[in-house]
Amino acid sequence: MLLGTVAGGTIIYELVSWAATGDLSRRVHDPANLLAATAVMVGLGLPAAMALPRAVCPFAFLTAAAAAAASGLTVSGNQQAYAVPLVSLAGAGVVVGWASLRLGNRTRRPRTSA
């Protein structure tokens, strides 16, 4: 859980600071790279949500929050081409986070009574 929170917090800091300062186009290079990140988030996030739901959940939801905030900043700035790929990344984060919540509830807990 701590690992997912730290990684998600790092993504929030990076994406939002890049979008706020106008460095998103310099760091990401192309909006298609964000679409590739969306595919990776779904392609690797869903299996990871099955294996490690407690670590993936905060990472996915914090990534979704970061992408949504960065999308709002790009719309109000001069980087409108990155808005839709960032919204798709936010949607992928919500889907993976929701899946990890659903799968985390199905995980069997060990019995503590004798």
GROMACS elastic network, one bead per residue, 0.5 to 0.9 nm:
[ bonds ]
;  ai    aj funct       b0    kb
    1     4     6  0.53081   500
    1     5     6  0.62632   500
    1     6     6  0.87308   500
    1    53     6  0.87962   500
    1    54     6  0.54216   500
    1    56     6  0.75940   500
    1    57     6  0.79702   500
    1    58     6  0.70209   500
    1    59     6  0.85501   500
    2     5     6  0.50754   500
    2     6     6  0.61297   500
    2     7     6  0.85241   500
    2    55     6  0.71510   500
    2    58     6  0.85934   500
    3     6     6  0.52612   500
    3     7     6  0.60951   500
    3     8     6  0.84489   500
    3    55     6  0.64502   500
    3    56     6  0.88001   500
    3    58     6  0.88920   500
    3    59     6  0.81344   500
    4     7     6  0.51760   500
    4     8     6  0.59246   500
    4     9     6  0.84010   500
    4    54     6  0.81194   500
    4    56     6  0.58303   500
    4    57     6  0.72414   500
    4    58     6  0.54478   500
    4    60     6  0.80089   500
    4    62     6  0.87595   500
    5     8     6  0.51212   500
    5     9     6  0.59737   500
    5    10     6  0.85263   500
    5    55     6  0.77045   500
    5    56     6  0.87724   500
    5    57     6  0.86787   500
    5    58     6  0.53648   500
    5    59     6  0.56378   500
    5    62     6  0.75363   500
    6     9     6  0.50773   500
    6    10     6  0.61793   500
    6    11     6  0.87146   500
    6    58     6  0.89086   500
    6    59     6  0.78943   500
    7    10     6  0.51204   500
    7    11     6  0.63691   500
    7    12     6  0.87622   500
    7    58     6  0.88382   500
    7    59     6  0.62678   500
    7    62     6  0.86506   500
    7    63     6  0.87832   500
    8    11     6  0.50780   500
    8    12     6  0.62405   500
    8    13     6  0.87148   500
    8    58     6  0.67928   500
    8    60     6  0.71370   500
    8    61     6  0.77681   500
    8    63     6  0.55422   500
    8    66     6  0.82731   500
    9    12     6  0.50291   500
    9    13     6  0.62740   500
    9    14     6  0.86904   500
    9    59     6  0.79358   500
    9    62     6  0.65858   500
    9    63     6  0.79987   500
    9    66     6  0.85262   500
   10    13     6  0.51501   500
   10    14     6  0.61811   500
   10    15     6  0.85664   500
   11    14     6  0.51455   500
   11    15     6  0.58820   500
   11    16     6  0.81612   500
   11    59     6  0.88173   500
   11    62     6  0.76967   500
   11    63     6  0.62644   500
   11    66     6  0.67086   500
   11    67     6  0.87472   500
   12    15     6  0.55383   500
   12    16     6  0.58896   500
   12    17     6  0.81670   500
   12    62     6  0.67567   500
   12    63     6  0.65032   500
   12    64     6  0.88795   500
   12    65     6  0.73344   500
   12    67     6  0.76866   500
   12    69     6  0.85228   500
   12    70     6  0.85861   500
   13    16     6  0.55997   500
   13    17     6  0.59140   500
   13    18     6  0.84333   500
   13    66     6  0.77893   500
   14    17     6  0.52995   500
   14    18     6  0.60086   500
   14    19     6  0.85278   500
   14    66     6  0.86303   500
   15    18     6  0.52035   500
   15    19     6  0.61105   500
   15    20     6  0.85145   500
   15    24     6  0.76299   500
   15    66     6  0.63268   500
   15    67     6  0.69638   500
   15    69     6  0.84763   500
   15    70     6  0.60812   500
   16    19     6  0.51080   500
   16    20     6  0.59560   500
   16    21     6  0.85395   500
   16    66     6  0.63826   500
   16    67     6  0.78156   500
   16    69     6  0.65758   500
   16    71     6  0.87229   500
   16    73     6  0.77469   500
   17    20     6  0.50624   500
   17    21     6  0.60817   500
   17    22     6  0.83645   500
   17    23     6  0.80923   500
   17    24     6  0.86302   500
   17    70     6  0.82077   500
   18    21     6  0.54009   500
   18    22     6  0.59160   500
   18    25     6  0.85343   500
   18    26     6  0.88497   500
   18    27     6  0.76860   500
   18    70     6  0.80799   500
   19    22     6  0.52248   500
   19    23     6  0.62576   500
   19    24     6  0.53332   500
   19    25     6  0.86505   500
   19    69     6  0.87671   500
   19    70     6  0.54538   500
   19    71     6  0.78214   500
   19    72     6  0.88588   500
   19    73     6  0.59115   500
   19    74     6  0.58924   500
   19    77     6  0.82732   500
   19    79     6  0.81048   500
   20    23     6  0.77670   500
   20    24     6  0.84644   500
   20    70     6  0.75282   500
   20    73     6  0.61019   500
   20    74     6  0.75971   500
   20    77     6  0.80191   500
   21    24     6  0.79036   500
   22    25     6  0.71311   500
   22    26     6  0.81655   500
   22    74     6  0.80422   500
   22    77     6  0.76159   500
   22    78     6  0.75253   500
   22    79     6  0.72979   500
   23    26     6  0.51368   500
   23    27     6  0.60729   500
   23    28     6  0.83931   500
   24    27     6  0.52065   500
   24    28     6  0.57298   500
   24    29     6  0.75533   500
   24    74     6  0.85935   500
   24    79     6  0.77704   500
   24    82     6  0.81554   500
   25    28     6  0.54601   500
   25    29     6  0.50385   500
   25    30     6  0.66537   500
   25    31     6  0.81226   500
   25    79     6  0.73401   500
   25    82     6  0.81326   500
   26    29     6  0.53609   500
   26    30     6  0.86160   500
   27    30     6  0.88051   500
   28    31     6  0.72700   500
   28    33     6  0.66372   500
   28    34     6  0.74807   500
   29    32     6  0.87051   500
   29    33     6  0.74674   500
   30    33     6  0.55694   500
   30    34     6  0.75160   500
   30    81     6  0.88846   500
   30    82     6  0.81670   500
   31    34     6  0.53663   500
   31    35     6  0.67568   500
   31    36     6  0.89330   500
   31    81     6  0.66630   500
   31    82     6  0.54061   500
   31    83     6  0.86753   500
   31    84     6  0.86346   500
   31    85     6  0.63299   500
   31    86     6  0.85661   500
   32    36     6  0.62493   500
   32    37     6  0.86088   500
   32    82     6  0.88637   500
   32    85     6  0.74994   500
   33    37     6  0.62266   500
   33    38     6  0.86329   500
   33    85     6  0.86332   500
   34    38     6  0.62052   500
   34    39     6  0.86978   500
   34    82     6  0.79631   500
   34    85     6  0.56327   500
   34    86     6  0.67213   500
   34    88     6  0.85143   500
   34    89     6  0.71504   500
   35    39     6  0.63689   500
   35    40     6  0.86646   500
   35    85     6  0.55753   500
   35    86     6  0.80472   500
   35    88     6  0.73482   500
   35    89     6  0.72204   500
   36    39     6  0.50461   500
   36    40     6  0.62039   500
   36    41     6  0.85243   500
   37    41     6  0.59919   500
   37    42     6  0.86508   500
   37    89     6  0.72040   500
   38    42     6  0.63489   500
   38    43     6  0.84555   500
   38    85     6  0.79354   500
   38    86     6  0.85514   500
   38    88     6  0.66478   500
   38    90     6  0.83699   500
   38    91     6  0.86056   500
   38    92     6  0.61508   500
   38    93     6  0.82405   500
   39    42     6  0.52685   500
   39    43     6  0.58040   500
   39    44     6  0.82755   500
   39    89     6  0.84885   500
   39    92     6  0.81314   500
   40    44     6  0.56141   500
   40    45     6  0.72984   500
   41    44     6  0.56282   500
   41    46     6  0.77978   500
   41    60     6  0.83992   500
   41    89     6  0.77615   500
   41    92     6  0.64991   500
   41    93     6  0.70557   500
   41    96     6  0.76367   500
   42    45     6  0.50190   500
   42    46     6  0.57659   500
   42    47     6  0.85905   500
   42    92     6  0.60599   500
   42    93     6  0.78709   500
   42    95     6  0.79282   500
   42    96     6  0.66073   500
   43    46     6  0.62542   500
   43    47     6  0.73532   500
   44    47     6  0.57017   500
   44    48     6  0.61456   500
   44    49     6  0.85864   500
   45    49     6  0.58804   500
   45    50     6  0.86566   500
   45    56     6  0.73810   500
   45    60     6  0.80060   500
   45    92     6  0.89030   500
   45    93     6  0.84780   500
   45    96     6  0.59093   500
   45    97     6  0.86373   500
   45   100     6  0.88568   500
   46    50     6  0.64913   500
   46    51     6  0.88838   500
   46    95     6  0.85289   500
   46    96     6  0.57335   500
   46    97     6  0.87980   500
   46    99     6  0.70034   500
   46   100     6  0.76448   500
   47    50     6  0.51348   500
   47    51     6  0.64646   500
   47    52     6  0.86080   500
   48    51     6  0.50231   500
   48    52     6  0.56366   500
   48    53     6  0.70957   500
   48    55     6  0.88122   500
   48    56     6  0.68000   500
   48    96     6  0.89945   500
   48   100     6  0.83638   500
   49    52     6  0.53236   500
   49    54     6  0.79802   500
   49    55     6  0.80652   500
   49    56     6  0.56798   500
   49    57     6  0.73930   500
   49    96     6  0.68812   500
   49    97     6  0.77861   500
   49    99     6  0.65660   500
   49   101     6  0.83374   500
   49   103     6  0.70931   500
   49   104     6  0.80743   500
   50    53     6  0.59648   500
   50    99     6  0.80580   500
   50   100     6  0.67047   500
   50   103     6  0.61601   500
   50   104     6  0.78372   500
   51   103     6  0.89459   500
   52    55     6  0.56087   500
   52    56     6  0.61634   500
   52    57     6  0.86187   500
   52   100     6  0.79165   500
   52   104     6  0.81694   500
   53    56     6  0.51941   500
   53    57     6  0.59271   500
   53    97     6  0.84822   500
   53    99     6  0.82143   500
   53   101     6  0.67581   500
   53   102     6  0.86270   500
   53   103     6  0.65296   500
   53   104     6  0.51661   500
   53   105     6  0.89360   500
   53   107     6  0.88593   500
   54    57     6  0.56457   500
   54    58     6  0.75150   500
   54   100     6  0.72067   500
   54   101     6  0.79269   500
   54   104     6  0.66293   500
   55    58     6  0.64667   500
   55    59     6  0.68672   500
   55   100     6  0.87421   500
   56    59     6  0.51796   500
   56    60     6  0.59185   500
   56    61     6  0.85579   500
   56    96     6  0.78625   500
   56    97     6  0.68953   500
   56   100     6  0.65146   500
   57    60     6  0.53241   500
   57    61     6  0.62557   500
   57    62     6  0.85299   500
   57    96     6  0.74393   500
   57    98     6  0.75531   500
   57    99     6  0.82763   500
   57   100     6  0.54571   500
   57   101     6  0.64987   500
   57   104     6  0.88384   500
   58    61     6  0.52621   500
   58    62     6  0.58852   500
   58    63     6  0.83061   500
   58    97     6  0.72444   500
   59    62     6  0.52955   500
   59    63     6  0.59983   500
   59    64     6  0.85563   500
   59    93     6  0.82477   500
   59    97     6  0.77932   500
   60    63     6  0.51087   500
   60    64     6  0.61638   500
   60    65     6  0.87008   500
   60    90     6  0.87437   500
   60    92     6  0.81656   500
   60    94     6  0.65552   500
   60    95     6  0.82708   500
   60    96     6  0.60518   500
   60    98     6  0.86550   500
   60   100     6  0.86995   500
   61    65     6  0.62152   500
   61    66     6  0.85878   500
   61    90     6  0.83365   500
   61    93     6  0.57552   500
   61    94     6  0.58970   500
   61    95     6  0.89402   500
   61    96     6  0.80899   500
   61    97     6  0.55447   500
   61    98     6  0.84640   500
   62    65     6  0.50142   500
   62    66     6  0.60956   500
   62    67     6  0.85643   500
   62    93     6  0.79131   500
   63    66     6  0.50144   500
   63    67     6  0.60865   500
   63    68     6  0.85194   500
   63    89     6  0.79737   500
   63    90     6  0.68005   500
   63    93     6  0.59781   500
   63    94     6  0.85342   500
   64    67     6  0.51816   500
   64    68     6  0.61115   500
   64    69     6  0.85845   500
   64    86     6  0.88562   500
   64    87     6  0.83863   500
   64    89     6  0.66530   500
   64    91     6  0.66670   500
   64    92     6  0.73352   500
   64    94     6  0.59405   500
   64    97     6  0.86929   500
   65    68     6  0.51591   500
   65    69     6  0.61243   500
   65    70     6  0.85055   500
   65    90     6  0.66744   500
   65    93     6  0.83089   500
   65    94     6  0.87880   500
   66    69     6  0.52007   500
   66    70     6  0.60143   500
   66    71     6  0.83982   500
   66    86     6  0.89093   500
   66    90     6  0.75789   500
   67    70     6  0.50774   500
   67    71     6  0.59219   500
   67    72     6  0.86271   500
   67    83     6  0.89869   500
   67    85     6  0.88864   500
   67    86     6  0.51625   500
   67    87     6  0.64180   500
   67    88     6  0.84315   500
   67    89     6  0.62111   500
   67    90     6  0.50783   500
   67    91     6  0.88393   500
   67    93     6  0.86438   500
   68    71     6  0.50235   500
   68    72     6  0.63748   500
   68    73     6  0.87861   500
   68    83     6  0.87784   500
   68    86     6  0.66213   500
   68    87     6  0.59093   500
   68    89     6  0.82017   500
   68    90     6  0.56503   500
   68    91     6  0.87130   500
   69    72     6  0.52078   500
   69    73     6  0.64000   500
   69    74     6  0.87817   500
   69    86     6  0.89266   500
   70    73     6  0.50043   500
   70    74     6  0.61420   500
   70    75     6  0.86560   500
   70    82     6  0.89856   500
   70    83     6  0.78781   500
   70    86     6  0.71114   500
   70    87     6  0.88719   500
   71    74     6  0.51314   500
   71    75     6  0.62661   500
   71    76     6  0.87785   500
   71    80     6  0.84351   500
   71    82     6  0.71025   500
   71    84     6  0.74121   500
   71    85     6  0.83282   500
   71    86     6  0.54318   500
   71    87     6  0.62812   500
   71    90     6  0.89038   500
   72    75     6  0.52733   500
   72    76     6  0.64796   500
   72    77     6  0.86967   500
   72    83     6  0.72712   500
   73    76     6  0.53054   500
   73    77     6  0.61110   500
   73    79     6  0.85547   500
   73    83     6  0.84605   500
   74    78     6  0.65282   500
   74    80     6  0.54736   500
   74    81     6  0.80800   500
   74    82     6  0.66432   500
   74    83     6  0.58860   500
   75    78     6  0.72061   500
   75    79     6  0.66511   500
   75    80     6  0.50045   500
   75    81     6  0.84235   500
   75    82     6  0.81936   500
   75    83     6  0.60719   500
   76    79     6  0.81768   500
   76    80     6  0.78015   500
   77    80     6  0.70818   500
   78    81     6  0.86470   500
   79    82     6  0.59663   500
   79    83     6  0.74816   500
   80    83     6  0.53957   500
   80    84     6  0.81331   500
   81    84     6  0.70479   500
   81    85     6  0.80295   500
   82    85     6  0.56100   500
   82    86     6  0.61537   500
   82    87     6  0.87437   500
   83    86     6  0.52228   500
   83    87     6  0.62579   500
   83    88     6  0.87674   500
   84    87     6  0.50224   500
   84    88     6  0.62412   500
   84    89     6  0.86421   500
   85    88     6  0.50123   500
   85    89     6  0.62117   500
   85    90     6  0.86410   500
   86    90     6  0.61957   500
   86    91     6  0.86292   500
   87    91     6  0.62049   500
   87    92     6  0.86232   500
   88    92     6  0.61777   500
   88    93     6  0.85883   500
   89    92     6  0.50291   500
   89    93     6  0.61716   500
   89    94     6  0.86802   500
   90    93     6  0.50474   500
   90    94     6  0.63002   500
   90    95     6  0.87167   500
   91    94     6  0.51127   500
   91    95     6  0.62351   500
   91    96     6  0.86769   500
   92    95     6  0.50699   500
   92    96     6  0.61549   500
   92    97     6  0.84244   500
   93    96     6  0.52105   500
   93    97     6  0.59190   500
   93    98     6  0.84012   500
   94    97     6  0.50090   500
   94    98     6  0.59187   500
   94    99     6  0.84239   500
   95    98     6  0.51595   500
   95    99     6  0.61129   500
   95   100     6  0.86063   500
   96    99     6  0.50297   500
   96   100     6  0.61331   500
   96   101     6  0.86162   500
   97   100     6  0.50910   500
   97   101     6  0.62227   500
   97   102     6  0.86719   500
   98   101     6  0.50515   500
   98   102     6  0.62088   500
   98   103     6  0.85478   500
   99   102     6  0.50769   500
   99   103     6  0.59700   500
   99   104     6  0.82564   500
  100   103     6  0.50436   500
  100   104     6  0.56761   500
  100   105     6  0.84755   500
  101   104     6  0.50737   500
  101   105     6  0.63821   500
  101   106     6  0.89601   500
  102   105     6  0.54621   500
  102   106     6  0.68423   500
  103   106     6  0.51776   500
  103   107     6  0.66297   500
  104   107     6  0.53511   500
  104   108     6  0.88744   500
  105   108     6  0.81443   500
  109   112     6  0.89112   500
  111   114     6  0.79123   500
